[in-house]
Amino acid sequence: MPDPDVDIELLPATLIRRLNQLAVARFMSTMAATGHDLTPVQFSALSSLQSHPGVDQATLAGLIGYDRATLGKVVERLESKCLVKRQVRSTDRRARNLHLTPAGDALVTEVRPHVIAIQPKILAGLTAAERARLIRLLSRAVLSAEQDQHDAPRMVWHS
């Protein structure tokens, strides 16, 4: 039976999900207004590759906090848009290093100012000091949750 004293709308998970929905909508409308078909995850991947050229897909997934399987589809989409190229790693023929194409590099450089400009709008109801505090708190919460996930026992399936 649900707890009548718990307001579902005020749970951290609910508020974070709603804020994420609003942030993604703002990002997508900004990209559409600039004439670009780019999602927040694609931008994060491209931006990380600009800062860390040549990383493999697993490393990129860790850099942007995305699961490897889903990131594979993101990389495929970016590759089909000619924004990313995969190169076979010389030390391990099974692994692929990821690099921005010149078009990918130019796109990140072009849209980054728009992405930066919308950030304060995502938290528009807060003062600059409150935004900074919220970002510090969210960063701590993410680090703590990631550590908890890392420390949690892994399920091992036996066949």
N, C-alpha and C positions, 0 to 999 in steps of 0.2 A: 504494500500500500504506500502511495507517495506521501512524503512528509509535508503536511500543509504549511509548515513554518519555513520551508525552503522556497524562495522566489527564484525559479529557474532563470528568469531574465537577468538576474544579478549574479549568476554564477560566473566565475572567471572564464570558463570555457565558452559560455554563451557570448559574453562581452567581447572576447578575443575573436571569436568567429564572426560576429557582426562587424567589428572594426575591420577585420580582414576583408569581408565582403565590400565594405564601403571603400577601402583603400584600393582594392582591385578594380572596382567600378571607376574610380577617379583616374587610376592609371590607364585603363583601357580607353576612357573617353579622351584623355590627354593624347594618347598615341593616335587615336583616330583623328583628332583635330590636327595633328602634325602629319597625317597621311601615312602612318606606319602601322603595320600589322605585327604587333609585338606584345607578348604577355609579360607579366612581372617575372615569371620564372625564366623566360627566354632572356630578358634583360639582365637578370642576375647571372645567368650562365655566361652571356657575352661579356659582361663587365668583369667577371672573375677571370675569364680567359684573357682579357686585355691585361689584367694585372699578373696573371700566372700562365703565360703562354707555354704550351707543350705539356700540360698536365694530362693525366689519363682521366677517363670517365669517373672512376671511383673517387679519385681525389677531387674532381670538380663537384661531385655529389656532396662530399663532405664540406667543401668550401661554402656551398650555398644552402646546406641543410636540407637536401632533397634525397629521397631514396634512389638507389642506383637504377633499379628497373624502370621507374618512371622517367628518370633523367635520360635514359637511353632513347626514349621516344622524343624527348625535347631536343636532344642532340641530332637525331635523325631529321627532325623538322628544320632545325637551323642549317643542317647540311643541305637539305633540299632547297632552302632559300639562298644557298651559296654564301652563307655568312660564317660557316665553320667548315674546316676540313680536318679529316682524320688522317694521320700518318702512322704507318706501322713503326713500332718502336724497334730500334736497331738491336737492343739487347734482349728483346722478347717479342718474337714475331706474332704472338697471340694478342699482345697489348697494342692499343692505339693511343698516340698522343693527339691532343686536340689543339688546334690553332685557329685564330680568327683569320678570315680572308680579308683582303683590303676593304671589301664592302662591309664586312662585319665590324671591323675596326672603325670605319667611318660612321656607321650607324650608331655605335655606342657613343662615340664622341659627339655626334649630333643630338641624340636624345637625352644624354645625361643631364644637361641643364634643365630640361623639362621635368625629368624625374626628381631632381633636387628641388625644383620650384614647387612641386605639389606636396612635398613632405609636410610643411607647416599646415597646409590646408587639411590634411588628414586628421590632425589634432587641433583643428581651428578653435575649439571651445576652451583651449588651455592657453595660459600665458607661456612665454618663452621658458621661464624657469620651471613651470609645471611640465612642459614638454620634455625638457632636459631630464627632469627627475623621473618621469615616466619611462623614458628610454633607458635610463640607468637601471630602473627596477625591472623592466622587461628583459634587459640583457642578463641581469642576475638570475631571473626566473628561467630563462632559456638555458643558461649554463648549468643551473642546478638540475633542470629536467633532463638535459642531455647526459649529465653525470649519473643521475638515477637510472636512466635507460641503459647506459654503458655498464653500470654495476649490477643490473638485474640479471638473474640467472637466465641463460638461454635455453629455450626448448630444444631438445634433441629428439629427433624422430628416428625410430628404429624400424626397419622393415623386416 
